[in-house]
């Protein structure tokens, strides 16, 4: 049996390789109790070497904070552009799609160049302004309470409109993707609207850079079983990719 120093080194090595660890896996690997592993994780967190999560630990702070959209669009902009281009390639003639809110889906809107008619339903003002320039695109702007930090609307008015629609694709941006907890955003009302979007669309495509994995926002949108495809960048760990694929989710890496 490994001593405490050896256990801690094993945990940190796993974290460096995979980005996160679970108590259950560590118990099996180290042949110790969950109580021992939880104590180890607490000691490592006290030394600022990891962040504890529900059922494990991660290298990165798992909790996201709300930031203004003009600040967020400058973060990982190159990755977001590549993700947006890949997402735009999935838009087909005569599609009726939903574009949620966020800087990655705003980048998506910039790279949509339809060759025939396209209908876009969106909660985001910045997305609508990007698309209104195209005569081939019919834009349906959802109404409701305007969130200045995200330039998007939330609330029952938006949800009521969605209840009368049926779309074939949803392009969804998120603040956090946790394998156990699912998709999250920093605002509970936005999370509720996103759930309604998922119900309205036949296919949910998540656009998220790799920094979103292993993080949680305040509002839970849905579990990963409601997602058909995730488009992300090469910073995602191989372990996470395999886990997502094992859940039946198509993962596109750009």
Buried (B, 14 or more C-beta within 10 A) or exposed (E): EEEEEEBBEBBBEBBEEBBBBBBEBBBEBBEBEEEBBBBBBEBBEEEEBBBBBEBBBBBBEBBBEBBEBEEBBEEBEEBBBBBBBBBBEBBEEEBBBBBBBBBBBBBBBBBBEBEEEBBBBBBBBBBBBBBEEBEEBBBBBBEBEEBEBBBBBBBEEBBEBBEEBEBBBBBBBBBBBBBEBBBBBBBBBBBBBBBBBBEBBEBBBBBBBBBBBBBBBBBBBBBBEBBBBBBBBEEBBEBBBEBBEEEEBEBBBB
